Amino acid sequence: MTKTPVLEPTRLARLREALLAASYTADGCLDLLGPTGYAALARSEAVPALRATRGGTPLETLLRLFLLQQPVPYAAAAAALPVEDCLADGWLTRDGEQVRATVDVRPYANEVAGLPSADAWVVSDLGCAVGGAGGIGSGETAAGVARKDLVLGVGGASTTLANLAVRRPVRSALDLGSGSGVQALHAARHAQRVTATDLNPRALHFTRLTLALSGFENVETVEGSLFEPVTDRRFDLIVSNPPFVISPGGRFTYRDGGMAGDELCRSIVKRATAHLEPGGYCHLLANWQHVKGEDWHERLAGWVAGTGLDAWVVQREVQDIAQYAELWLRDGGDHRGPGSDYQARYDEWLDAFEAAQVEGIGFGWITLRAGGAADPTVRIEEWPHPVEQPLGPHIEGWFARQEFLRTHDDAALLGARYVLADEVVQEQVGAPGAEDPEHVILRHNRGMRRATKVDTVGAGFVGVCDGTLAAGEIVDAIAQLLGEDRVVLRDRVPESLRMLTEQGFIQPVG
Ligand SMILES: C[S@@+](CC[C@H](N)C(=O)[O-])C[C@H]1O[C@@H](n2cnc3c(N)ncnc32)[C@H](O)[C@@H]1O
């Protein structure tokens, strides 16, 4: 294994104090770089940050060392850090009068809905904190790390998953494929005990560094593939940003699962049920194949079938096989090598897809819940539109409403009371000057940010949903107002009541 910093608790605590004293935090870096420089850094563009850190203050020194991977004078490092400790433990190396970082240490605002933001740091390999391994040369990194073993920092997928998770206080959480430890970092704030697993021992060491530097002691790390390290154990929360890339070879452990096609994601879905506590949630990001002649909904339904879990699958994007191959060839830096190699690799990807009759790849997220229902709810849908972040609280609400719908027949639905959800607005669409609108649209500016067309009855119904009257009483009043048969209306309304409840436009009271 390539050398990574040693985890020595006392000296690590001193390093943490130094980072805090210099305001080497997400807020501190934002203040120093300004929104433009900070956003550029998130796109792996360093020039604005280099310009903003020429002064030699401790914060500027730390930013140059750990984020920009620049050598800094020993004296400047000594003013910012316990430099000899850091040299001894392998966070830094010395070259004459200059020192360099051996790893990327990125300030991170550890946000969990309902709790104040906490200062944290994510430790990962140099050169790939943002945007894959594309910035690393071929073979191994300058620090001598084999590309296969690289441990990435927080990427877009990491953030997506962190935002999806239901963040209620729980006893136990599992981060499957923990990498730099960012998911475990979030879970450590609301789970009493977190188990982080990974196939790559380097990744587990980075997880330990991230958690220890960020001040958490409630995380254990266990090496092994998928659920193997936790056979016979159950968790209240499972999160996984797995190596979901459907690729012809296992070149990068951080992204290539090494199983055929989308088998790795399927197997996590199938096996999650054996590791969830009653009521527990499992969130994972996944890619799935769109195979010629097969409806992708059916494919995903097959993954969930027989698990006994409630499931909500959302496809966010579909790419054709050429786009997909290009995305991951660029992620791996293949576009920087000789053109003939790039072409050969590209061919390899297309050959594999064609052989498996794959026409496209879906990207999305899967949430599973051990709701204990005999007939679990499975929703598989496409939703490429922007959503509110973090979405976790809304995901929890969706599963709760499913439980309500499952346990209420039409009569019970009419007997219940509802309130209009926050930030639902009504839009009327029609020809300019027309007396009546052609359509009435309800738009919800929260959660999935859905919109739906409603008729006069639906619009009238949600307009008076303030929780005081039962739905049936409202329907009767509307029937009288419109001169319609109340029995016919009572028969018709539950279907839209179900839809409005499921999609979160209205919420059952209690
Ligand atoms: C995409 S990274 C996710 C890292 C981190 N959890 C995040 O959200 O940024 C996937 C991680 O899964 C690990 N991994 C790869 N194959 C695995 C397997 N079969 N079992 C467990 N972990 C695996 C990789 O080493 C890598 O750390």
The ligand as a Tripos MOL2 file, in Angstrom:
@<TRIPOS>MOLECULE
LIG
   27    29     1     0     0
SMALL
NO_CHARGES

@<TRIPOS>ATOM
      1 C1        -17.9740    6.0690   -5.9730 C.3       1 LIG1
      2 S1        -16.9630    5.6930   -4.6050 S.3       1 LIG1
      3 C2        -17.9200    6.4020   -3.3030 C.3       1 LIG1
      4 C3        -17.1220    6.9870   -2.1980 C.3       1 LIG1
      5 C4        -17.9210    7.7530   -1.1420 C.3       1 LIG1
      6 N1        -18.8370    6.8810   -0.4310 N.3       1 LIG1
      7 C5        -18.6700    8.9180   -1.7300 C.2       1 LIG1
      8 O1        -19.9060    8.9390   -1.6510 O.co2     1 LIG1
      9 O2        -18.0250    9.8140   -2.2960 O.co2     1 LIG1
     10 C6        -17.2450    3.9500   -4.4360 C.3       1 LIG1
     11 C7        -16.4590    3.2860   -3.3370 C.3       1 LIG1
     12 O3        -16.8080    1.8850   -3.3300 O.3       1 LIG1
     13 C8        -15.6400    1.1060   -3.1270 C.3       1 LIG1
     14 N2        -15.8600   -0.2420   -3.6900 N.ar      1 LIG1
     15 C9        -15.5810   -0.6950   -4.9180 C.ar      1 LIG1
     16 N3        -15.9880   -1.9700   -5.0530 N.ar      1 LIG1
     17 C10       -16.5320   -2.3310   -3.8700 C.ar      1 LIG1
     18 C11       -17.1140   -3.5220   -3.3690 C.ar      1 LIG1
     19 N4        -17.2410   -4.5980   -4.1330 N.pl3     1 LIG1
     20 N5        -17.5280   -3.5250   -2.1010 N.ar      1 LIG1
     21 C12       -17.4210   -2.4290   -1.3030 C.ar      1 LIG1
     22 N6        -16.8910   -1.2790   -1.7320 N.ar      1 LIG1
     23 C13       -16.4400   -1.2220   -2.9980 C.ar      1 LIG1
     24 C14       -14.5350    1.8830   -3.7900 C.3       1 LIG1
     25 O4        -13.2800    1.5340   -3.2680 O.3       1 LIG1
     26 C15       -14.9590    3.3280   -3.5000 C.3       1 LIG1
     27 O5        -14.3760    3.7730   -2.3100 O.3       1 LIG1
@<TRIPOS>BOND
     1     1     2 1
     2     2     3 1
     3     2    10 1
     4     3     4 1
     5     4     5 1
     6     5     6 1
     7     5     7 1
     8     7     8 2
     9     7     9 1
    10    10    11 1
    11    11    12 1
    12    11    26 1
    13    12    13 1
    14    13    14 1
    15    13    24 1
    16    14    15 ar
    17    14    23 ar
    18    15    16 ar
    19    16    17 ar
    20    17    18 ar
    21    17    23 ar
    22    18    19 1
    23    18    20 ar
    24    20    21 ar
    25    21    22 ar
    26    22    23 ar
    27    24    25 1
    28    24    26 1
    29    26    27 1
@<TRIPOS>SUBSTRUCTURE
     1 LIG1         1 GROUP 0 **** ****
